[in-house]
Amino acid sequence: MFRIFALETIKPNHKMKEIRITKRAHEEMRRQISSRAQINSLRTDPELSEIVDNFAFDYTLSKTDGIVLEKTRVMCILAATIGCNAINEFKIFVDSCLNVGVKPREIREIVYMAYPYVGAALLVDYTLLMNDIFENNGIRLPLDPQATVSNEEEAYERGKQLVDETFGEGATDNMLATAPKGQEHLVQFMVQYAFGQFYSRNGIDPQHRELITFCLIAAMGGCDDRLLVHAKGCKNHKITKEEMIAVATIILPWIGFPRTLTAVGIINKAYSEMVM
């Protein structure tokens, strides 16, 4: 994402027109993003900067004011940057999260939550970068542990409980019963690994975990069936449709219209159906 940190303009050079960054966009960027994380494209891409920064830091936010808290907003954007493998934007929004009061452990839990969805091949780099940012901000590592299970058996039982709480009573048994022969282990891994090892952690409440998962998968694209499952999970966790649409609007500048409109269509479908 392009960053402009001059409310007015610079003097035009040759045919360069003046940059018009709105007051709100300017204030949001000034407040959220530390100077060392700034990317100044004022001189290189002035027209694009004006369009993109105003859209991301003013116009979309004006449609979500009073619906989604600021901390939740930046946490969702951070998750979306992971989902679409935007490591430079991830770096900026780790910084933004710290600046608006998201706790280091909450940031870490967003990154950890992405492991079962995005995969370790990508997430190792994000974890290392996150830790570098923490250390540069004087945050002592390692952070306090947040695990709530200590072995595979505990992880499976806790995961089963969380799956049923998120997707409806008996969800785990139904998935196992309907899994093709020889593929039951994939359901078991999902229950034990994704839910038992990651969802079960402290540091973020279950409602935010499910919302973060939705943003991750929406940003990834191409996983519509999984996105529908987690949209229903958000509904089951008492996240309103208005809040879901607001979140989709918030991450729009980072993931683009096709993935956002797909996510909105899935939200509409999930919230028109009975709770699982």
Secondary structure as UniProt FT lines:
FT   TURN            14..15
FT   HELIX           23..32
FT   HELIX           35..37
FT   TURN            42..44
FT   HELIX           46..54
FT   HELIX           55..59
FT   HELIX           60..62
FT   TURN            63..67
FT   HELIX           70..83
FT   TURN            84..85
FT   HELIX           87..99
FT   TURN            100..101
FT   HELIX           104..118
FT   HELIX           120..136
FT   TURN            137..138
FT   HELIX           152..167
FT   TURN            169..170
FT   HELIX           171..178
FT   TURN            181..182
FT   HELIX           184..189
FT   HELIX           190..199
FT   HELIX           206..220
FT   HELIX           224..236
FT   TURN            237..238
FT   HELIX           241..255
FT   HELIX           257..272
//
